[in-house]
Amino acid sequence: RVMMLQMSLVRATDALDMYLSLARRKPALIQDATLQQKMDACGHSVFGKFAVMRDVCLTENPIIAALVEVMIAWRNRQVHSLADSEVSAKTWEILRTNSEWVKNEFRGMEVDRLFGDFGKDSPPSFKEIASFIRATQEAVRLIDSHLLTNLEPESYLKQLIPEYASKARPNED
């Protein structure tokens, strides 16, 4: 049971990392040069990449961003001893202030229990994992919406065509 909870936490965080990494690669959904530089400066830090996108794309939904931040920090505690494994006081305050909303939107998840569980050296509960996955899906939806709304189609196509043309196989259109 513990292994499955840990693996779910790891896979959810890694899926977010993969999405953010692919959004930066050619053909890049992240087209803003400043945003690209900020993403590149994060290296392998999932939290760093998420924080860059959070500050641009998730400003209107800080609760979702807060839940994803807790997920990343919890995963880092479980897997990487030298990674960002603390949650900011601002994030905890967002969750505390909106605990009723979290409870209603995430099928009864208790923010107070989340605080207590995070402090333990164990994986999140099943309900917490499910809530993190749902929050991550919503964060990706919001980031994707922002990136697609601001996408310059001609620039994107100029990157897309050579990428796919270089992967063409003989005898294929």
C-alpha positions in Angstrom: 0.0 0.0 0.0 2.8 2.4 0.9 4.7 1.6 -2.2 1.6 2.3 -4.4 1.0 5.6 -2.7 4.6 6.6 -3.1 4.6 5.5 -6.8 1.4 7.5 -7.5 3.0 10.6 -6.0 6.1 10.1 -8.0 4.3 9.4 -11.3 1.9 12.4 -10.9 4.9 14.8 -10.3 6.9 13.3 -13.1 3.9 13.6 -15.5 3.8 17.3 -14.7 7.5 17.6 -15.2 7.2 15.9 -18.6 4.4 18.2 -19.7 6.4 21.3 -18.7 9.5 20.0 -20.4 7.8 19.2 -23.6 6.0 22.5 -23.7 9.5 24.1 -23.8 11.0 21.8 -26.5 10.5 22.3 -30.2 7.9 22.8 -31.4 7.6 25.0 -28.3 4.2 25.9 -26.9 6.2 28.3 -24.6 7.1 30.9 -27.2 7.9 34.0 -25.0 11.7 34.3 -24.9 11.8 35.6 -21.3 9.6 32.7 -20.2 11.8 30.2 -22.1 14.9 31.6 -20.4 13.3 31.3 -17.0 12.3 27.7 -17.7 15.8 26.9 -19.0 17.4 28.4 -15.8 15.4 25.8 -13.7 17.4 22.9 -15.0 15.9 19.7 -13.7 13.9 21.3 -10.9 10.3 20.4 -11.2 9.3 22.9 -8.6 11.3 25.7 -10.4 9.6 25.0 -13.7 6.2 24.8 -12.1 6.8 28.1 -10.2 7.7 29.9 -13.4 4.5 28.7 -15.1 2.4 29.2 -11.9 3.5 32.9 -11.8 2.4 33.4 -15.4 -0.6 31.0 -15.9 -2.1 30.2 -12.5 -2.5 33.6 -10.9 -6.3 33.4 -11.0 -6.3 30.0 -9.2 -3.8 30.0 -6.4 -5.5 27.1 -4.5 -4.8 24.7 -7.4 -1.2 26.0 -7.6 -0.9 25.5 -3.8 -2.0 21.9 -4.0 0.4 21.2 -6.8 3.2 22.8 -4.8 2.5 20.6 -1.8 2.5 17.5 -4.1 5.9 18.4 -5.6 7.4 19.1 -2.1 6.0 15.8 -0.8 7.4 13.9 -3.7 10.8 15.5 -3.2 10.7 14.5 0.5 10.0 10.9 -0.5 12.5 10.7 -3.3 15.1 13.5 -3.4 16.9 14.5 -0.2 18.5 17.6 -1.7 15.5 18.9 -3.7 12.9 21.6 -2.7 11.0 19.8 0.0 9.4 22.6 1.9 6.1 24.4 1.2 6.1 28.1 1.5 4.2 29.8 4.3 2.2 31.7 1.7 1.0 28.3 0.2 0.0 26.9 3.5 -1.9 30.2 4.2 -3.7 29.9 0.9 -4.8 26.4 1.7 -5.8 27.3 5.3 -7.8 30.3 4.2 -9.6 28.2 1.5 -10.0 25.0 3.5 -13.8 24.9 3.0 -13.4 25.3 -0.8 -10.8 22.5 -0.8 -13.1 20.3 1.2 -16.0 20.9 -1.2 -14.0 20.6 -4.4 -11.8 17.6 -3.4 -14.4 15.3 -1.9 -13.9 16.1 1.7 -10.2 16.5 1.8 -9.3 18.1 5.1 -6.6 20.8 5.0 -5.7 20.4 8.7 -5.1 16.7 8.1 -3.0 17.6 5.0 -0.8 19.8 7.2 -0.4 17.0 9.7 0.3 14.3 7.1 2.8 16.4 5.3 4.9 16.7 8.5 5.1 12.9 8.8 7.7 10.8 7.1 5.2 8.8 5.1 3.4 9.1 1.8 0.1 11.0 1.4 -3.2 9.2 1.9 -5.2 7.9 -1.0 -7.5 10.9 -0.8 -4.6 13.3 -0.8 -3.0 11.6 -3.8 -6.3 11.7 -5.7 -6.7 15.3 -4.9 -3.1 16.1 -6.0 -3.7 14.3 -9.3 -6.9 16.3 -9.9 -5.3 19.6 -9.0 -2.4 18.7 -11.4 -4.8 18.0 -14.2 -6.5 21.4 -13.6 -3.2 23.2 -13.4 -2.1 21.6 -16.8 -5.5 22.6 -18.3 -5.0 26.2 -17.2 -1.4 26.3 -18.3 -2.3 24.7 -21.7 -5.1 27.2 -22.1 -2.8 30.1 -21.5 -0.1 28.8 -23.8 -2.5 28.0 -26.6 -4.3 31.4 -26.3 -0.9 33.1 -26.6 0.5 30.8 -29.3 1.7 32.5 -32.5 0.5 29.9 -35.1 3.0 30.8 -37.9 6.0 30.6 -35.5 4.7 27.3 -34.1 4.2 25.8 -37.6 7.7 26.9 -38.6 9.0 24.8 -35.8 6.6 21.9 -36.2 7.1 21.2 -39.9 10.9 20.6 -39.8 10.5 18.5 -36.6 8.0 16.1 -38.3 9.7 16.2 -41.7 13.0 15.1 -40.1 11.2 12.1 -38.6 9.5 11.0 -41.8 10.1 7.4 -42.9 10.7 6.4 -46.5 7.6 5.6 -48.5 5.4 7.7 -46.1 3.6 10.9 -47.1 
